[in-house]
Amino acid sequence: MCRNIRTLFNFAPPATELEIRDASLQFVRKLSGFAVPSKANEAAFDAAVEEVAAAARRLIGGLVTTAPPKDRETEAARARARSARRFGSGAD
């Protein structure tokens, strides 16, 4: 999975439209192998991003859980702690 694609379901506040589009863009980039498509492929690339974003919105809207929503700041702090354990603090 792309490192830049993050879990978007069950957060407070909910995922924004921009977060959904960014995740969709990363997914299409990974599948296509293009960071930026050529002019010849731009229309197909952009259409794929919009279709993936629409599917992601439907998925997130259709999922249910009994778990309480996760806090974005708490999850970000956990991710930073995991990164520091894995790669070091970077303050060397």
Summary of the structure (lengths in Angstrom):
residues: 92
radius of gyration: 16.1
end to end distance: 29.7
largest distance: 46.2
contacts: 190
relative contact order: 0.15
helix: 61%
strand: 4%
